[in-house]
Amino acid sequence: MRVAVTIEISNQLSEVLSVIERHLESTLLAVHLYGSAVDGGLKPY
């Protein structure tokens, strides 16, 4: 399992989290990162 998150992915996650928080702030409890989106980018399968 890859533990370190690259700078590029970290920046993307921060931007996405900001949008999610802006729209769901009062009800958001957690964010779950899943699959290839976290480990090396989205894959076409």
N, C-alpha and C positions, 0 to 999 in steps of 0.2 A: 504494500500500500504506500502510495506517495503522500508524505506528510507535508512537505513544503509546498506552498502555493506561489506560483510565479508572480512577478510584479504585474504583468499584463492581466492575469486572471484576477489578482487582488483588486486592481483598479476597476475592472468590469464588475466585480461583485459589489464593490462600494457604490458604484453608480446605480446598479439594479436595486440594491438594498435601499438606497435613498428614495427611489421611485415607489417601491413597495411601502416603505414607512410613511411616505407622504399620503398615500391613499388608504392605508389600513392601520395607521398608528394606534388608534384606540382599541383595536381588536387583535393586533399581531402579537403572537406569543413566541414564535420561533421561525427560523428559516432553515430548511433542510436542503443541502446540496447533494445532488444525485448523479451518479454515473459518469459517463464520459464528458459531460459538461464541466466536471471538476478536474478530471484526470486527462489533460492533453487536448481538450477541445471536443466539440460535438462531432460525432461520427455518423456517416450516412447509412446506418442500418436500423 
